[in-house]
Structure formats: C-alpha cells, structure tokens
Amino acid sequence: MKETGIVIAGFGGQGILFLGKTIAHAAMVSGKEVTWFPSYGAEMRGGTANCTVVVSEELIGSPVVSEIDILIVFNEASLKKFLPRLKQKGILFYDSSTITVLPPEMEDKLSSASEVFNVPATEIAASDGNPRGANMVMLGAFISAMNFLEPEAVYRTIEEKVPSSRKKLIDINKRLINKGIEYIENKKANNS
C-alpha cells in the first residue's frame, strides 16, 4: 500500500476527530505507520472540524496532505472546502442525509473521482436511535468499501479508546459500524 492521505471533515460535535483517531489507531494496530492531525474552529461544537490521517507501509515524512486520496465529509461546507484537493481518481464518501445536492460547480471534480459513496449515515444512525452516531456508520461504510482495515482492529480500537465513563457506547458504536458495513454490502450486491 502506498501512502494514503485521508481527510475527514464536518461540524464540531459530529465525531469527526474520533472517527479519524479510530481509523489511525486501527491502522496502527494492524502494523501500519500512521499520523493523525486534528483541526477545528474556535467554537468547537457546531463549528468546523476536520482531521487528516496518513497511513503508510513506510515511515511518513509529514502529516500534511496537499492532495487528498480519500475524502470523508459530513456537510456541504466541508465538501466545498476539501473537494478541490481530492486527487484525480480519489475516493469520496459523503453523508447523503446532510448533503442532499452536490454543488454543480464541482461536477468536474466529482466526475474525476474514481468512486463516490453517498452514505445516508445520519439517517441510518437516527433510525437506530443514535442520531449522533453517523460517524460510526460512515466508518463501517469506509471499512466495507475500502478493505483497508479489518473490522476486528476497529472494534478493538473502539474498546480501547472509549472512556470508561462511556462504556455503554461500545456496543452501540459496534452496531452502527455494522450498519455501515451492511449498507455498502447491500449496495455492492444490488449493483452486481
């Protein structure tokens, strides 16, 4: 695997940074080299939040990603901000519950992506009674679509990283991850 730059972006409070940390940690326990670089607006919850994760088989020279290999976005503002940096043949995941119309001015960039995954992550999480779990649904979609991380490494990461005061969230997070995996598996089955 070459060095892969992943940017995850949305509003503060959507679990953007936790999603990035989870991907980075699961890749690390799988034997990969990783960096995780967070960024968020001063207002935090409700403001902008994004993080960059770089995963590689070799040492990583910089956590900065100028051209994005994989972009995961949860709102239109983040899509508009980061889509111009998506590499030709890059991969886009977006929450189609919150981004209902793709900006027409970005049509060329979208058509040059190798794959675009529209995942109704917020809707799936809400139907499970956990509307704030869209990040875990998207994580499951990412796992299934990319074959990049083993689900077991992700589950182990969730078990290790969820604070002891919030342990009841472990089972909820695993269930939401599985819903994201199922969503992509169903799409693959319907497209074949």
N, C-alpha and C positions, 0 to 999 in steps of 0.2 A: 504494500500500500504506500502510495506517495504521501507526502504531507497534505493534509486536508484541513482547510480553514472553514470553520462553521461560525456563522453569526446568528444569534438568537435575539429577537427584539420585540418589544411591545410596551405596554404601560406598566409602571410600577404596581406591584400587588398581584400581577398575573403569574408569578412564579418563574419569571424569565431567568433570573440568576440561579435559582435552584435547579432548573432544567439544565442549564449549562454546566453547573457543578456536577450534576448527576452523570451527564454524558462524559465529562472529563474524568471523573473518578472511575466510572465503569470501564473506560478505555485503559486507564492506568492499571487497574487490577487485572486486565486482560493482557498486560505486558507491553502496552504501547507507551510512547513518550507523549506527554500532553502539556499544554498550557491552558490556563483559564484566566481571562482578563475581563473584569466587570466594568460597566459604565452606567451611571444613572443620573437623572436630573436631581437637582437640589431638593425638589419637593417629594421625591420617592414615590409613595403610594399615589397612583393617579398620574404621575409624571412619566417621563420616558425612562426606559430601562433597556439595556442591551448588554450582551457579553459575547466575547469571542473565545472559541475553543479551537485549538490547533492540535491535531492528532497525527502522529507520525511513527514510523518504524525506527527512525533515526533521531538523533538529538535535534532539537528545534532551536533555530537561531534567534527568532523573535516571536513574541506573541501577537504582533501586529499583522493584520491581514489586509492587504490592499485590494486584492481580487478574491471574492468570496466563492468557495466551491459549493457550499450548501448554506442556503438562507432559510431560516425558520422565523416567520413573522405572525404576530397576533393582532395587528391593527394596521389600518391603511397608512397612517403617518410613517410607521416603520417600513412598510412596503415601499413607499415613495422615497424614503431616505436611503435604503440599502439596496434596492433592486438595481440601480445603476452600477453598483460594484460587483454584481453577480457575473462570474466568468461566463464566456461563451460556453455553452454546454454544461453550465452549472445546474444545480438542482434547487428547486423552490418548494417549500412547504408553507402553506398559509391556512389560517383559521377561517374557513368559509362561513362561519357563523357571524364573524365580526367584519370580515372583508367580503361584502356581497357583490361588489362590482370592481373588477380590475381596471385601473386607470388606463384609458385608451392611449394616452401619450407614452405608455410603457409597453405597448404592443410589440414593438420590435424586440425589446429586451426579453419579453416573455416568450416570443417565438424562437429565440435563440437558446433558451434553456433546454437541456436535454430531457428533463422531466419536471412536471409541475404537479404537486399533490395538494389538492384542495380538500382539507380535512375539517369537517364541522366539529371541531374539538370542544368548543364551549357548549354547543347543543348536546353533544354526546355526554359530556360531564354533567350538565344540568339534568339530563334525563335519568342520570344515576343518582340524583340528589346532591351532587357535589359540583356546583357551577364554577367553583374556584379551582377545579382540577383539570382544566383544559390543557395545562402544561404536561400533565401525565398522559393524557390521551394522545397528545402530539408526540410525546416520547415513544409511546407504543407504535404509532404510525411510522416514526423515524426508524425504529428498530426493525420493523417488518419490511419497509421499503428498501432500506439500505443494506441489510445483512452486514452491518458494520459492528454491532455489539451483540453479544449473547444476552438473552433475557435474564439468565441466571446472574450474570455480572451486574446487571442493572438492579435486580431485586436485592442482591447483597449490598449494593451501594445504598439503596433506599433504607434497608435495615440499619446500616451503619450511620447514615447521615441524618435521619430524622431524630430530633432531640427526644430524650426520654419523657419529657413532659407531653409529647405529642405522639406517643407510640401507637395510638389507635388509628393514626393516619397511614401506617404502614400497609395494612390490608386494603384500605381504600385506594391508596396510590397504586398498589399492585393490580387491583381490579380495574382501575382506569387505564393503566398501561395495557392490560389485556384487551380492553375495549378498543384501544387504538390499533393494536396488532390485528384484531378481528376485522376492523373496518378496512384496513389495507388488504388483508387476505380475501375478504369478500369482493373488493374491487378487482383484484387480480383474477379471481375465479369468474367474475362476470365479464371480464374483458377477453378471456381466452376462449 
